[in-house]
Amino acid sequence: MSAQDKPEGATTGATGGAAPAGTAGPATAPAAPPRGPAGGPGRGPGPMGGMGMPVEKPMDFKGSLRRFAGSLRPERLNVVILMVLGIGSVALTVLGPKLLGDATNVIFAGFVGAQLPSGGTTEQAIEALRAQGQDQMADLLSGVPGVVPGQGIDFTLLMQTLSWVVAAYVGAFLFGWLQARITTGVVQRTMRNLRDEVEAKLHRIPLSYVDAKQRGEILSRVTNDIDNVAQTTTQTLAQLVTAALTVVGVLGMMFWISPVLALVALVTVPLSVIMTMQIAKRSQPQFIEQWAATGRLNAHIEESFTGHALVKVYGHQETTAEAFAKENAALYGASFKAQFISGTIQPAMGFLANLNYVIVAVIGGLRVASGTLSLGDVQAFIQYSRQFTQPLTQVASMMNLLQSGVASAERVFDLLDAPEQSADPEESQKVEPVRGRVAFEDVTFSYTPDQQLITGLNLVAEPGQTIAIVGPTGAGKTTLVNLLMRFYEVDGGRITLDGVDTRDMSRDDLRSSVGMVLQDTWLFKGTIEENLRYGVPDGVTVGEEEFLAATRATHVDPFVRTLPDGYDTVVDEEGSSVSAGEKQLLTLARAFLADPAILVLDEATSSVDTRTEVLVQEAMNRLRKDRTSFVIAHRLSTIRDADVILVMEHGDIVEQGSHEDLLAADGAYARLYASQFAAPVVEEPTMP
């Protein structure tokens, strides 16, 4: 492919028919990145083009996380409700162990009281034990609240206490259920808004951005990455809030029960934080590479399956499989490292939690024996120590999810931050009615700053004229169409429509006046009639008679009638139920129904047979009537009757005139014509 020109048919945003307002993906960046060679970096031709994407830059974890948190701003009220529900759920959950400790104290007090002689007081029993030299038992008894000598377990008080325990846990469950339900709504609405934002962005990014990226890579950001962000947010949002509140609540209860034991339990916290940070620091680059590798693998799959027939024709199944295996292995390696490294957080935290449990149990037992704490308080404290380390462990185990989600979020934000096409003028000019006079005035343009393509080009197409553009591949033919449609902006000079600079018009107004039929046909999934009416501008009604007249004029009606469901036949984006030539006829009919003032035909007969080409040529002649038409053609037989034929080489118009005049001039056009119609001379090998 020549580096001087875009590939023919690169205007994919409007491929295969009219360009109604707002349908094409325009671009106005002054330069596009250079195209890579076939099979190399960039979106080169062929199903294997585009392998070898660079590794993504290191991500700004804090910045991306902060930005994503900002996307939750429209859900502020619901987030506040989540906080309130979280506080209620945590408060009741934290209250549970203390109530259970009270129940334990009731049981233990009844057990101890049943062993003491009745008739005395607890203080008297303690003094008697000390008098007998049993100071340890006296200390133990002094730490048991509610002991009544000679009285067993107070089952009424026990049942009341256990009832409060059940009520606390049921309430915590209800609060948690409501929190989960609201969280789901918050996350899904946020993701819906994010998808809407990405969809709107895709219509504003320049064509140069799309050309510089693999299509599968962009699709991966729009689908896989957003889905991953949604899954991560669903699993972490409420849990992170609950975990933070639980740590605060449990810590408060621990200091209330025993400040000494609370300080002992806190010894392992700094170790947990340091360990988590160190492991996360090493796993984060692997998560970045994991999602970059996912994008590369998706790009390869999209390209290889789109060109599946081509792969088979040229026998590249093994090469394709090897490339897939390479990208799959890269994804496996990055995913394994990311998950393995981050997966060590949870067992490490579990080890610290168990260590903390042992320390608390030993010191707590000693304090019970000394009468400093009751057995129920120690039991509650041990439960609190578990509850204290559990949210820390949960947060640590969620770090892999959080890192993965933030990595995906940054890839989505990278798409949202991509440079956009220049904005339409606030007070755009409108051409009504459009006559169709198009003028290129001293136009200069290049896809790359270091390689000029078009320099000082001047061209005038009068209303109703047919301008044919011919030349070798890479001459700049399709570039003229890109500039006319403002898929790219000119570097210098201007292009006018009926005397109005196209940059002073809105893109919708400009493109609603132009119908396009490109060599790369495009159909969307739907019925044939829906595809044909796709180009009809909003607010315009095409009656049944007018519709059938257009399909007959473009020779669509005969073959559609042979289909089982006629115009209700469903085709997909690949048009698998119709042939390539029939797809070309459908795109011609689509342009016919759009009734544009300006028509662009880029190799519109490239996919039809010779007999059908004659019929299509007749249809195009009717379609071009009273319209300004630009016809890009390699088959010179299709443009003999053009009003003006432009011959382009290296971005310049080297010749222009009618078919007869250019042949008589015996220049570039004559050489092109002779190369197509002169019989090739093949020398016979000399026999020995």
C-alpha positions as CSV (number, residue, x, y, z in Angstrom):
1,M,0.0,0.0,0.0
2,S,1.4,3.4,-0.9
3,A,2.2,5.6,2.1
4,Q,0.8,8.5,0.2
5,D,-2.8,7.6,0.2
6,K,-5.4,6.0,2.4
7,P,-6.6,2.6,1.2
8,E,-9.5,2.8,-1.2
9,G,-12.8,2.5,0.6
10,A,-11.3,3.6,3.9
11,T,-14.3,5.7,4.7
12,T,-15.9,2.9,6.6
13,G,-18.3,5.1,8.5
14,A,-20.5,5.5,5.5
15,T,-19.7,2.4,3.6
16,G,-22.2,1.1,1.2
17,G,-24.8,3.8,0.8
18,A,-26.1,7.2,1.5
19,A,-24.7,9.2,4.4
20,P,-27.7,10.4,6.3
21,A,-27.2,12.9,9.0
22,G,-25.3,11.6,12.0
23,T,-24.5,8.1,10.6
24,A,-20.9,8.3,9.6
25,G,-18.0,8.3,12.0
26,P,-16.3,11.5,10.9
27,A,-12.8,12.5,11.5
28,T,-11.0,15.9,11.3
29,A,-7.6,15.3,12.8
30,P,-5.0,16.9,10.6
31,A,-3.0,13.8,10.3
32,A,-3.4,10.1,10.6
33,P,-0.7,7.8,11.7
34,P,1.2,6.0,9.0
35,R,-0.1,2.7,7.9
36,G,1.9,-0.3,8.7
37,P,2.9,-2.9,6.1
38,A,0.8,-5.9,5.6
39,G,0.9,-8.1,8.6
40,G,2.9,-5.6,10.7
41,P,1.9,-3.2,13.4
42,G,-1.1,-1.0,12.6
43,R,-4.2,-2.2,10.9
44,G,-2.5,-3.5,7.8
45,P,-4.4,-5.3,5.1
46,G,-5.3,-8.9,5.4
47,P,-6.7,-10.9,8.3
48,M,-3.4,-11.1,10.1
49,G,-2.7,-7.3,9.9
50,G,-2.3,-5.5,13.2
51,M,-0.4,-8.0,15.4
52,G,2.3,-6.6,17.7
53,M,0.5,-3.8,19.7
54,P,2.8,-2.1,22.2
55,V,2.3,-2.8,25.9
56,E,0.1,-0.3,27.6
57,K,1.7,2.5,29.7
58,P,1.8,2.1,33.5
59,M,-1.6,3.1,34.9
60,D,-2.4,5.9,37.4
61,F,-4.2,3.7,39.8
62,K,-5.2,6.5,42.3
63,G,-6.2,8.9,39.5
64,S,-8.3,6.4,37.6
65,L,-9.9,5.2,40.8
66,R,-10.7,8.8,41.8
67,R,-12.1,9.5,38.3
68,F,-14.3,6.4,38.4
69,A,-15.6,7.4,41.9
70,G,-16.5,10.8,40.3
71,S,-18.7,8.9,37.8
72,L,-20.9,7.9,40.8
73,R,-21.7,11.5,41.4
74,P,-25.2,11.3,39.8
75,E,-26.0,8.6,42.4
76,R,-25.0,10.7,45.4
77,L,-28.4,10.2,47.1
78,N,-28.3,6.4,46.7
79,V,-24.7,6.3,47.8
80,V,-25.8,8.2,51.0
81,I,-28.6,5.6,51.5
82,L,-26.0,2.9,51.1
83,M,-23.9,4.4,53.8
84,V,-26.9,4.7,56.1
85,L,-27.9,1.1,55.5
86,G,-24.3,0.0,55.9
87,I,-24.1,1.8,59.2
88,G,-27.3,0.1,60.4
89,S,-26.2,-3.3,59.2
90,V,-22.7,-3.0,60.7
91,A,-24.1,-1.6,64.0
92,L,-26.4,-4.6,64.4
93,T,-23.7,-7.0,63.4
94,V,-21.2,-5.5,65.8
95,L,-23.8,-5.6,68.6
96,G,-24.4,-9.4,68.1
97,P,-21.1,-10.7,69.7
98,K,-21.6,-8.4,72.8
99,L,-25.2,-9.8,73.2
100,L,-23.9,-13.3,72.8
101,G,-21.2,-12.6,75.4
102,D,-24.0,-11.4,77.8
103,A,-25.8,-14.7,77.1
104,T,-22.6,-16.6,77.9
105,N,-22.2,-14.7,81.1
106,V,-25.8,-15.6,82.1
107,I,-25.0,-19.3,81.6
108,F,-21.6,-19.2,83.3
109,A,-23.1,-17.2,86.2
110,G,-25.8,-19.8,86.7
111,F,-23.3,-22.6,86.5
112,V,-21.0,-21.0,89.1
113,G,-23.9,-19.9,91.3
114,A,-25.3,-23.4,91.4
115,Q,-21.9,-24.5,92.9
116,L,-22.1,-22.0,95.8
117,P,-24.0,-22.4,99.0
118,S,-27.2,-20.5,99.0
119,G,-28.1,-17.8,101.5
120,G,-25.0,-15.6,101.2
121,T,-23.8,-13.0,98.8
122,T,-21.2,-13.1,96.1
123,E,-18.9,-10.9,98.1
124,Q,-19.1,-13.4,101.0
125,A,-18.4,-16.3,98.7
126,I,-15.3,-14.5,97.4
127,E,-14.0,-13.7,100.9
128,A,-14.6,-17.4,101.9
129,L,-12.5,-18.6,98.9
130,R,-9.7,-16.2,99.8
131,A,-9.8,-17.4,103.4
132,Q,-9.3,-20.9,102.1
133,G,-6.3,-19.8,100.1
134,Q,-8.1,-20.2,96.7
135,D,-7.2,-16.7,95.5
136,Q,-7.3,-17.7,91.8
137,M,-10.9,-19.0,92.1
138,A,-11.8,-15.9,94.0
139,D,-10.4,-13.7,91.2
140,L,-12.3,-15.7,88.7
141,L,-15.6,-15.4,90.6
142,S,-15.1,-11.7,91.0
143,G,-15.0,-11.3,87.2
144,V,-18.3,-13.1,86.7
145,P,-21.3,-10.7,86.7
146,G,-24.8,-11.7,87.9
147,V,-23.7,-14.6,90.2
148,V,-26.3,-15.4,92.8
149,P,-25.1,-18.1,95.3
150,G,-27.3,-21.2,95.2
151,Q,-29.2,-20.1,92.1
152,G,-28.8,-21.8,88.7
153,I,-29.2,-20.5,85.1
154,D,-31.8,-17.8,84.7
155,F,-33.5,-19.1,81.6
156,T,-35.9,-16.2,81.3
157,L,-33.1,-13.7,81.1
158,L,-31.2,-16.1,78.8
159,M,-34.1,-16.3,76.3
160,Q,-34.5,-12.5,76.4
161,T,-30.9,-12.0,75.6
162,L,-30.9,-14.6,72.8
163,S,-34.0,-13.0,71.4
164,W,-32.1,-9.7,71.1
165,V,-29.3,-11.6,69.4
166,V,-31.7,-13.0,66.8
167,A,-33.3,-9.6,66.3
168,A,-29.9,-8.0,65.8
169,Y,-28.8,-10.5,63.1
170,V,-32.2,-10.5,61.3
171,G,-32.1,-6.7,61.2
172,A,-28.5,-6.8,59.9
173,F,-29.6,-9.2,57.2
174,L,-32.5,-7.0,56.1
175,F,-30.2,-3.9,56.0
176,G,-27.6,-5.9,54.0
177,W,-30.3,-7.1,51.5
178,L,-31.5,-3.6,50.9
179,Q,-27.9,-2.4,50.5
180,A,-27.2,-5.1,47.9
181,R,-30.3,-4.3,46.0
182,I,-29.6,-0.6,45.9
183,T,-25.9,-1.3,45.0
184,T,-27.0,-3.3,41.9
185,G,-29.2,-0.4,40.7
186,V,-26.4,2.2,41.3
187,V,-23.8,0.1,39.5
188,Q,-26.0,-0.8,36.5
189,R,-27.2,2.8,36.0
190,T,-23.6,4.0,36.2
191,M,-22.5,1.4,33.6
192,R,-25.4,2.4,31.4
193,N,-24.3,6.0,31.5
194,L,-20.7,5.0,30.9
195,R,-21.8,3.0,27.8
196,D,-23.9,5.9,26.6
197,E,-20.8,8.2,27.1
198,V,-18.6,5.8,25.1
199,E,-21.2,5.4,22.3
200,A,-21.4,9.2,22.0
201,K,-17.6,9.4,22.1
202,L,-17.3,6.9,19.2
203,H,-19.3,9.3,17.0
204,R,-16.9,12.2,17.9
205,I,-13.5,10.6,17.6
206,P,-11.6,11.2,14.3
207,L,-11.3,8.6,11.7
208,S,-7.5,8.7,12.2
209,Y,-8.0,7.3,15.7
210,V,-10.0,4.4,14.4
211,D,-7.5,3.8,11.6
212,A,-4.6,3.7,14.1
213,K,-6.3,1.1,16.4
214,Q,-7.3,-2.5,15.8
215,R,-11.0,-2.8,15.6
216,G,-11.0,-5.7,18.0
217,E,-9.1,-3.6,20.5
218,I,-11.7,-0.9,20.4
219,L,-14.5,-3.4,20.7
220,S,-12.7,-5.0,23.7
221,R,-12.7,-1.6,25.5
222,V,-16.4,-1.0,24.7
223,T,-17.5,-4.5,25.8
224,N,-15.1,-6.5,27.9
225,D,-13.6,-3.7,29.8
226,I,-16.9,-2.0,30.7
227,D,-18.3,-5.4,31.7
228,N,-15.3,-6.0,33.9
229,V,-15.7,-2.5,35.5
230,A,-19.4,-3.4,36.2
231,Q,-18.5,-6.7,37.8
232,T,-15.8,-5.2,39.9
233,T,-18.0,-2.4,41.1
234,T,-20.8,-4.7,42.0
235,Q,-18.6,-7.0,44.0
236,T,-16.6,-4.3,45.8
237,L,-18.7,-1.1,46.3
238,A,-20.9,-2.3,49.1
239,Q,-18.3,-4.6,50.5
240,L,-15.7,-1.9,50.8
241,V,-18.2,0.4,52.5
242,T,-19.3,-2.3,54.9
243,A,-15.7,-3.4,55.6
244,A,-14.6,0.2,56.5
245,L,-17.6,0.6,58.8
246,T,-17.0,-2.8,60.3
247,V,-13.4,-2.0,61.1
248,V,-14.5,1.3,62.8
249,G,-17.4,-0.3,64.7
250,V,-15.5,-3.4,65.9
251,L,-12.5,-1.3,66.9
252,G,-14.8,0.8,69.1
253,M,-16.3,-2.2,70.8
254,M,-12.9,-3.8,71.3
255,F,-11.6,-0.6,73.1
256,W,-14.8,-0.5,75.1
257,I,-14.4,-4.1,76.3
258,S,-10.6,-4.0,76.9
259,P,-8.2,-1.3,75.8
260,V,-5.3,-3.6,76.5
261,L,-6.5,-6.4,74.3
262,A,-7.5,-3.9,71.6
263,L,-3.9,-2.6,71.5
264,V,-2.6,-6.2,71.3
265,A,-5.0,-6.9,68.4
266,L,-3.8,-3.8,66.5
267,V,-0.2,-5.0,66.4
268,T,-0.8,-7.0,63.3
269,V,-2.6,-4.2,61.4
270,P,0.5,-2.4,60.2
271,L,2.0,-5.7,59.0
272,S,-1.3,-6.4,57.1
273,V,-1.2,-3.0,55.4
274,I,2.5,-3.2,54.4
275,M,2.1,-6.8,53.1
276,T,-1.0,-5.8,51.0
277,M,0.6,-2.8,49.5
278,Q,3.8,-4.7,48.6
279,I,1.9,-7.5,46.9
280,A,-0.5,-5.1,45.1
281,K,2.4,-3.1,43.9
282,R,3.8,-6.2,42.2
283,S,0.6,-7.4,40.8
284,Q,-0.7,-4.2,39.3
285,P,1.5,-4.2,36.1
286,Q,0.4,-7.7,35.5
287,F,-3.3,-6.7,35.5
288,I,-2.5,-3.9,33.0
289,E,-0.8,-6.4,30.7
290,Q,-3.7,-8.9,31.2
291,W,-6.3,-6.5,29.8
292,A,-3.9,-5.3,27.1
293,A,-3.4,-8.9,26.1
294,T,-7.1,-9.4,26.1
295,G,-7.5,-6.6,23.7
296,R,-4.8,-8.0,21.4
297,L,-6.4,-11.4,21.4
298,N,-9.8,-10.0,20.6
299,A,-8.3,-8.0,17.8
300,H,-6.7,-11.1,16.3
301,I,-9.9,-13.1,16.6
302,E,-12.0,-10.3,15.0
303,E,-9.5,-10.0,12.1
304,S,-9.0,-13.7,11.5
305,F,-12.7,-14.6,11.6
306,T,-13.7,-11.6,9.5
307,G,-11.1,-12.8,6.9
308,H,-11.9,-16.5,7.5
309,A,-12.3,-17.3,3.9
310,L,-9.1,-15.6,2.9
311,V,-7.2,-17.5,5.6
312,K,-8.4,-20.7,4.1
313,V,-7.8,-19.7,0.5
314,Y,-4.1,-18.9,1.2
315,G,-3.6,-21.9,3.5
316,H,-2.8,-19.7,6.5
317,Q,-4.7,-21.8,9.0
318,E,-1.6,-22.9,10.8
319,T,-0.1,-19.4,10.8
320,T,-3.4,-18.0,12.2
321,A,-3.5,-20.8,14.8
322,E,0.1,-20.0,15.8
323,A,-0.6,-16.3,16.1
324,F,-3.6,-17.2,18.2
325,A,-1.6,-19.5,20.4
326,K,1.0,-16.8,20.9
327,E,-1.5,-14.2,22.0
328,N,-3.4,-16.7,24.0
329,A,-0.2,-17.7,25.8
330,A,0.6,-14.1,26.5
331,L,-2.8,-13.6,28.0
332,Y,-2.4,-16.8,30.0
333,G,1.0,-15.7,31.3
334,A,-0.2,-12.2,32.3
335,S,-3.4,-13.5,33.9
336,F,-1.6,-16.2,35.8
337,K,1.0,-13.8,37.2
338,A,-1.7,-11.2,38.1
339,Q,-4.0,-13.7,39.8
340,F,-1.2,-15.6,41.5
341,I,0.6,-12.6,42.9
342,S,-2.6,-10.9,44.1
343,G,-4.0,-14.3,45.3
344,T,-1.2,-14.5,47.9
345,I,-2.8,-11.6,49.8
346,Q,-5.6,-13.6,51.3
347,P,-3.5,-16.5,52.7
348,A,-1.0,-14.0,54.1
349,M,-3.8,-12.0,55.7
350,G,-5.3,-15.3,57.0
351,F,-1.9,-16.2,58.6
352,L,-1.8,-12.8,60.4
353,A,-5.5,-13.2,61.5
354,N,-4.8,-16.6,63.0
355,L,-1.7,-15.2,64.7
356,N,-3.8,-12.4,66.1
357,Y,-6.4,-14.9,67.3
358,V,-3.9,-16.9,69.2
359,I,-2.5,-13.9,70.9
360,V,-5.9,-12.5,71.9
361,A,-7.1,-16.0,73.1
362,V,-4.0,-16.5,75.4
363,I,-4.0,-13.0,76.9
364,G,-7.8,-13.0,77.2
365,G,-7.7,-16.3,79.1
366,L,-5.2,-15.0,81.5
367,R,-7.3,-11.9,82.1
368,V,-10.4,-14.0,82.8
369,A,-8.4,-16.1,85.2
370,S,-7.3,-12.9,87.0
371,G,-10.9,-11.6,87.2
372,T,-10.1,-8.6,85.0
373,L,-12.5,-9.7,82.3
374,S,-15.6,-11.8,82.2
375,L,-15.7,-15.0,80.2
376,G,-18.5,-13.5,78.0
377,D,-16.4,-10.4,77.3
378,V,-13.4,-12.5,76.2
379,Q,-15.7,-14.6,74.0
380,A,-17.1,-11.4,72.5
381,F,-13.6,-9.9,72.1
382,I,-12.4,-13.1,70.3
383,Q,-15.4,-12.8,67.9
384,Y,-14.5,-9.1,67.4
385,S,-10.9,-9.9,66.7
386,R,-12.2,-12.2,64.0
387,Q,-14.6,-9.6,62.7
388,F,-11.8,-7.0,62.8
389,T,-9.4,-9.1,60.6
390,Q,-12.2,-10.4,58.4
391,P,-12.9,-7.1,56.6
392,L,-9.2,-6.5,56.3
393,T,-8.9,-9.9,54.7
394,Q,-11.9,-9.2,52.4
395,V,-10.4,-5.9,51.3
396,A,-7.1,-7.6,50.6
397,S,-8.8,-10.4,48.7
398,M,-10.7,-7.8,46.7
399,M,-7.5,-6.0,45.7
400,N,-7.1,-8.3,42.6
401,L,-10.7,-7.5,41.6
402,L,-10.2,-3.8,42.3
403,Q,-6.9,-3.7,40.4
404,S,-8.4,-5.5,37.4
405,G,-11.4,-3.2,37.4
406,V,-9.3,0.0,37.6
407,A,-7.1,-1.3,34.8
408,S,-10.2,-1.8,32.6
409,A,-11.5,1.6,33.7
410,E,-8.4,3.3,32.6
411,R,-8.6,1.7,29.2
412,V,-12.2,3.0,28.9
413,F,-11.0,6.5,30.1
414,D,-8.2,6.4,27.5
415,L,-10.9,6.0,24.8
416,L,-13.0,8.8,26.4
417,D,-9.9,11.0,26.4
418,A,-9.0,10.4,22.8
419,P,-8.8,13.6,20.7
420,E,-12.0,14.6,19.1
421,Q,-12.9,16.1,15.8
422,S,-13.3,19.8,15.8
423,A,-16.6,21.1,16.9
424,D,-19.2,22.3,14.4
425,P,-19.5,26.1,14.3
426,E,-22.0,27.5,16.8
427,E,-23.9,29.4,14.1
428,S,-23.4,27.0,11.2
429,Q,-24.4,28.0,7.7
430,K,-27.0,26.0,5.8
431,V,-27.3,25.6,2.1
432,E,-30.9,25.4,1.0
433,P,-31.7,24.2,-1.5
434,V,-28.4,22.4,-2.4
435,R,-27.5,23.0,-6.0
436,G,-24.4,20.8,-5.9
437,R,-21.5,23.1,-6.9
438,V,-18.4,21.8,-5.3
439,A,-15.1,23.6,-5.4
440,F,-11.6,22.7,-4.1
441,E,-9.6,25.9,-3.8
442,D,-5.9,25.6,-3.4
443,V,-6.3,22.5,-1.1
444,T,-3.3,21.1,0.7
445,F,-3.4,17.9,2.8
446,S,-1.3,15.2,4.3
447,Y,-2.0,12.2,6.4
448,T,1.5,12.5,8.0
449,P,3.3,15.8,8.5
450,D,6.5,14.6,6.9
451,Q,4.9,13.4,3.7
452,Q,2.7,15.8,1.7
453,L,-0.1,14.1,-0.4
454,I,-2.1,16.9,-1.9
455,T,-0.6,20.3,-2.7
456,G,-2.4,23.3,-4.1
457,L,-5.3,21.3,-5.7
458,N,-8.0,23.3,-7.5
459,L,-11.1,21.7,-8.8
460,V,-14.7,22.8,-9.6
461,A,-17.6,20.5,-10.1
462,E,-20.7,22.4,-11.5
463,P,-24.2,21.3,-10.5
464,G,-25.3,18.2,-12.4
465,Q,-21.8,17.4,-13.7
466,T,-20.2,14.0,-13.4
467,I,-16.6,14.1,-12.3
468,A,-14.7,10.9,-12.8
469,I,-11.4,10.4,-10.9
470,V,-8.9,7.9,-12.1
471,G,-5.4,7.0,-11.3
472,P,-3.1,4.4,-9.9
473,T,-3.6,3.0,-6.4
474,G,-2.3,5.6,-3.8
475,A,-2.8,8.5,-6.1
476,G,-5.2,10.3,-3.7
477,K,-8.6,9.5,-5.3
478,T,-10.4,8.4,-2.1
479,T,-8.7,11.2,-0.2
480,L,-10.7,13.8,-2.2
481,V,-13.9,12.1,-1.0
482,N,-12.6,12.0,2.6
483,L,-11.9,15.7,2.5
484,L,-15.3,16.5,0.8
485,M,-17.1,14.6,3.6
486,R,-14.9,16.1,6.3
487,F,-13.8,12.8,7.4
488,Y,-10.4,14.6,7.5
489,E,-9.9,18.4,7.5
490,V,-7.8,20.1,4.9
491,D,-4.4,21.5,6.0
492,G,-4.7,24.5,3.7
493,G,-7.2,26.1,1.3
494,R,-10.9,25.3,1.5
495,I,-13.7,23.2,0.0
496,T,-17.0,24.9,-0.7
497,L,-20.5,23.7,-1.4
498,D,-22.5,26.3,-3.4
499,G,-20.0,28.9,-2.3
500,V,-20.2,28.0,1.5
501,D,-17.0,26.7,3.1
502,T,-17.8,23.2,4.3
503,R,-16.1,24.0,7.6
504,D,-18.8,26.7,8.2
505,M,-21.5,24.0,7.9
506,S,-22.5,21.4,10.4
507,R,-21.3,17.9,9.4
508,D,-24.9,16.6,9.6
509,D,-26.1,19.3,7.1
510,L,-23.1,18.6,4.8
511,R,-23.4,14.8,4.8
512,S,-27.2,14.8,4.5
513,S,-26.6,16.2,1.0
514,V,-24.3,13.5,-0.1
515,G,-25.0,9.9,-0.9
516,M,-22.2,7.4,-1.0
517,V,-21.7,3.9,-2.5
518,L,-18.3,2.5,-1.8
519,Q,-16.6,-0.7,-3.0
520,D,-16.8,-2.1,0.6
521,T,-20.5,-2.8,0.9
522,W,-22.1,-2.6,4.3
523,L,-25.4,-4.1,5.5
524,F,-26.7,-4.2,9.1
525,K,-28.7,-7.0,10.6
526,G,-32.3,-6.5,9.6
527,T,-34.7,-7.0,6.7
528,I,-33.7,-6.0,3.1
529,E,-36.3,-3.2,3.2
530,E,-34.9,-1.8,6.5
531,N,-31.5,-1.8,4.9
532,L,-32.7,0.0,1.8
533,R,-34.6,2.7,3.8
534,Y,-31.6,3.3,6.0
535,G,-30.4,6.2,3.9
536,V,-33.7,8.0,3.8
537,P,-33.4,11.2,5.8
538,D,-35.4,11.6,9.0
539,G,-38.8,13.2,8.4
540,V,-38.9,12.0,4.7
541,T,-41.5,9.5,3.7
542,V,-40.9,7.2,0.8
543,G,-44.2,5.6,-0.5
544,E,-44.5,2.0,-1.7
545,E,-44.6,3.0,-5.4
546,E,-41.5,5.2,-5.1
547,F,-39.7,2.5,-3.1
548,L,-40.5,-0.2,-5.8
549,A,-39.5,2.2,-8.6
550,A,-36.1,2.7,-7.0
551,T,-35.5,-1.1,-6.5
552,R,-36.5,-1.8,-10.1
553,A,-34.3,1.0,-11.5
554,T,-31.3,-0.5,-9.7
555,H,-32.3,-4.1,-10.6
556,V,-32.8,-5.1,-7.0
557,D,-36.5,-6.1,-7.3
558,P,-36.0,-9.1,-9.6
559,F,-33.6,-11.0,-7.3
560,V,-35.4,-10.0,-4.1
561,R,-38.6,-11.5,-5.5
562,T,-36.9,-14.8,-5.7
563,L,-36.1,-14.9,-2.0
564,P,-38.5,-16.8,0.2
565,D,-39.5,-13.7,2.3
566,G,-38.9,-11.1,-0.4
567,Y,-38.2,-7.7,1.1
568,D,-38.7,-9.1,4.6
569,T,-35.7,-11.4,4.2
570,V,-33.3,-10.9,7.1
571,V,-29.7,-10.3,6.3
572,D,-26.8,-9.9,8.7
573,E,-23.9,-7.4,8.7
574,E,-22.0,-9.8,6.5
575,G,-24.9,-10.1,4.1
576,S,-24.5,-13.9,4.1
577,S,-27.8,-14.6,2.5
578,V,-27.0,-12.5,-0.6
579,S,-24.1,-12.5,-3.0
580,A,-21.5,-9.8,-3.2
581,G,-22.9,-8.4,-6.4
582,E,-26.4,-8.4,-4.9
583,K,-25.1,-6.5,-1.9
584,Q,-23.7,-3.9,-4.3
585,L,-27.0,-3.5,-6.0
586,L,-28.7,-3.1,-2.6
587,T,-26.3,-0.2,-1.7
588,L,-27.0,1.4,-5.0
589,A,-30.8,1.2,-4.3
590,R,-30.1,2.7,-0.8
591,A,-28.5,5.7,-2.4
592,F,-31.3,6.0,-5.0
593,L,-33.9,6.2,-2.2
594,A,-31.8,8.8,-0.3
595,D,-32.2,11.2,-3.3
596,P,-29.0,13.2,-2.5
597,A,-27.9,16.3,-4.3
598,I,-24.3,15.0,-4.5
599,L,-23.4,11.4,-5.3
600,V,-20.1,9.7,-4.6
601,L,-19.5,6.3,-6.3
602,D,-16.3,4.7,-5.3
603,E,-15.8,1.6,-7.4
604,A,-19.5,0.9,-7.2
605,T,-19.4,-1.8,-9.8
606,S,-16.4,-3.6,-8.5
607,S,-18.4,-6.6,-7.1
608,V,-20.8,-7.3,-10.0
609,D,-20.3,-9.4,-13.1
610,T,-20.0,-8.0,-16.6
611,R,-23.6,-8.4,-17.5
612,T,-24.9,-6.9,-14.3
613,E,-22.3,-4.1,-14.7
614,V,-24.1,-2.9,-17.8
615,L,-27.4,-2.9,-15.9
616,V,-25.8,-1.1,-12.9
617,Q,-24.3,1.4,-15.3
618,E,-27.7,2.2,-16.6
619,A,-29.0,2.6,-13.1
620,M,-26.1,4.8,-12.1
621,N,-26.7,7.0,-15.2
622,R,-30.3,7.5,-14.0
623,L,-29.0,8.0,-10.4
624,R,-26.5,10.7,-11.6
625,K,-29.1,12.6,-13.5
626,D,-29.4,16.2,-12.2
627,R,-26.9,15.4,-9.5
628,T,-23.3,16.4,-9.0
629,S,-21.4,13.1,-9.1
630,F,-17.9,12.0,-8.2
631,V,-17.1,8.6,-9.6
632,I,-13.9,6.9,-8.6
633,A,-13.1,4.1,-11.0
634,H,-10.4,1.7,-12.0
635,R,-12.5,0.3,-14.9
636,L,-12.2,3.2,-17.4
637,S,-15.0,1.7,-19.5
638,T,-17.5,2.8,-16.8
639,I,-16.6,6.5,-17.0
640,R,-16.4,7.3,-20.7
641,D,-19.5,9.5,-20.6
642,A,-18.3,11.6,-17.6
643,D,-18.3,15.3,-18.1
644,V,-14.8,15.7,-16.7
645,I,-12.2,13.0,-16.1
646,L,-9.5,13.9,-13.6
647,V,-6.3,11.9,-13.7
648,M,-4.4,11.9,-10.4
649,E,-0.9,10.9,-9.6
650,H,0.8,11.4,-6.2
651,G,-2.0,13.6,-5.0
652,D,-1.9,16.0,-8.0
653,I,-4.3,16.4,-10.9
654,V,-2.0,15.8,-13.9
655,E,-4.7,15.8,-16.6
656,Q,-8.4,16.6,-16.9
657,G,-10.9,16.6,-19.8
658,S,-13.3,14.4,-21.6
659,H,-12.6,10.8,-22.6
660,E,-12.0,11.7,-26.2
661,D,-9.8,14.7,-25.4
662,L,-7.6,12.8,-23.0
663,L,-7.1,10.0,-25.4
664,A,-6.1,12.4,-28.1
665,A,-3.6,14.1,-25.7
666,D,-1.8,10.7,-25.5
667,G,-0.8,11.3,-21.9
668,A,-1.3,9.6,-18.5
669,Y,-5.0,8.8,-19.2
670,A,-4.1,7.3,-22.6
671,R,-1.5,5.1,-21.0
672,L,-4.0,3.9,-18.3
673,Y,-6.6,3.2,-21.0
674,A,-4.1,1.3,-23.1
675,S,-2.9,-0.8,-20.2
676,Q,-6.5,-2.0,-19.6
677,F,-7.6,-2.6,-23.2
678,A,-4.4,-3.5,-25.0
679,A,-3.8,-7.2,-25.2
680,P,-0.7,-8.3,-23.2
681,V,2.2,-9.4,-25.2
682,V,3.6,-12.7,-24.0
683,E,6.8,-14.0,-25.5
684,E,6.9,-17.7,-26.2
685,P,9.9,-19.4,-24.7
686,T,12.5,-20.4,-27.3
687,M,12.5,-24.2,-27.8
688,P,16.0,-25.7,-27.7
